[in-house]
Amino acid sequence: MGCSRSVSTINLITTNQMITLLIMKFPLQLNDLNRARFIKYNKKKGKACSFHESTNKGRNRSPEEFTPDADLNEQLDVYSLGNILWVLLMEEKVWKGVEEKKIKKLVRAGHSPVIPGNVLSNYSSAEKAIVHAMNMCFVTDPNERPTAMEVERYLRRKLVQYNVSQI
C-alpha cells in the first residue's frame, strides 16, 4: 500500500492557525543568511578572520559590501539586521523605488534607510527603541558598528524597561 495518506484523513489547519500555534509554542527568531559561510577564526589574534567577495550584487548590502576589495566580516550581518528591523517597522522593502546604482552610492556615502518623521512621531516608546536598535546597526564603519550581542543586550534591556514578557 505504500506510505501515502488520503487528504481526507489529515487534519488540515489554516496558515494563520499554524503561525499562531508556532508563535505561541516557539520563540520568534530573526535570521538573515546574507553570505551564509563559515568564517575562520585566528587563534593568535583572538578574532574572526575577514574574507573577500569579488561581486557584491543586491540592493540591501552594507557599505563595506559595496566597496571593492573591502575586508568583510560578521559585522555585515549586523547591518543586515538593521534592514530587517526597517522592513518590520515600515512593512515595505528597504529603498523601495530607488535604483540599485543610487542605493550603492548612498550606502557607501553613509546614508541608510530612514523612518520618516511623520511615521516616527506616531510610534510608541517601545517602537522608538526598535528604531534606535536599527540605527545602531546602520553605523557605516564596520569597526564602529556594534556587535550582534550588543544590539541584543540593548533590546533585552528595553524589553525589561517596557515590561514586555513575550513577543
N, C-alpha and C positions, 0 to 999 in steps of 0.2 A: 504494500500500500504506500510506502514512502513516508516522508515527514511533512507533507503539505497538509494544511488545515483549511477547512471551508471558512470563508469570511464570516458566515453567519454564526460560527462558534466563537469568534474573537470578540471580546468586549471592546467596542470602539468608543473612544472619547474624543472630544474636540481638541484642537490645538490649544485654545485658550485654557481649557481644563488642564491639559498636560503642563503648560507653562506655569499655571497657578500651583499645581502639585509640586513641580520641580523647585519653584521659588520657596515654597513652604518647607520642603524637605531638605534642600541643599543650599548652602550659602552662595550668593551671587559672586561670580568672579569674572573680571575682565581679562581678556587675553589678546595680545597682539603678537603674531608671529612674523613680524616685519622681515627680518633676514633669516630667521629660523636656522641658526647654525650653532654648533658647539664652539665656544670661544676658549682658546688655550689659556692656561694660567702660568705666569712666570713666577716660580717659587723664589728665585733670588730677589726679584723686585717686590714680591708680595702683592702682585696685582694682575688683573686680566690683561692679556695681550690685545693690541689693536689688530685690525685687519683692513684689507683694502678691497674695494669693489670697483671694477672698471666701468660699469654702467649703472647709473642711478636714475632709472626711469620712474615715473609715477608723480602724482600730484601732492601726496601727503608725506613728504620726507622732511628730515631735519636739515638744518643749514649745512652741516658737515657732509651730508649725503649728496648735496647739490654742489659741493666743492671738489673739483678734480684733485685726485691724489691725497685726499684728506685721510688722516688716521681715523678709523671708525671703531667704536666700542659700544658697550651696552647702553651708553647714555643716549644713543639714537632712539632706543625703545622708550626712554622717559619722555622724549619729545613726542613720540607717537602716542603716549598716554595722554598728553595734552590735547592732541587731535581727537582722541576718543572721548575725553571729557567734553570738548566743544560740541561734538556731534550729539552727545547725550543731553546737553543743555539746550542746544538750538534745534535739535530734531531735523537737521538737514546736513548735506555734505559740506565738508570743510572747503573753503574757497569756491563755493558754488558760483558758477557763471564767470569765473576768472580763467583766462587762457593759461595753459601749463607753462609756457615760456615766462609769462609775467609772474606766476607763482614762484618759480625758481629764483628770479631776480629779487622779489620781495623777501622771500625767506632768507636768502643769502645776505641781504642787507639788514637782517634783524627784525623784519616785520613778522608778526604772527596773526592768526585769526583773532578777531576781537568781538566780544559780546557788545552789541550796540547799547548805548547809554539808556535809550528808552526801554529796552528789554531788561537791562541790569537793574534799573530803578524799581522794577516790579518784582524782583527776586527777594526771597526771604533771606534771613541771615545765613541759614544753612546752605542755600543755593549760592550765596556770595562766597561762602567758604570753599565750595567746589570750584568757583571761578578763580579764587586765589590759588588753589592747587593746580588748576590748569595753567595759570600764568607762571607758576613755579616751573612747570615742565617746559615752557616756551623760552627759557633762557637761551640765548643764541650760542654762547660759548659752552661746549660740552664739558669743559673742565670746571665751569662755574655752575652748571646745571645741577640741581640736587639729584641724589640717587633715588631709585625707586623706593627704597626703605625710608628715606627722609620724607618723601611725599606721603607714603603710607602712615608714618607716625603723625604727620600733620593732620591727615584726615581722621585718624583714630582719636586724636585729641578733640577734634571738632565734634565727633560723634558723642563723646562724653560730655562736652560743653553743652550741646543742644539736646542731651538726654535722649539720643536715638539708640534704642536697644537692638533693633533689627531693621534691615533694609528690605 
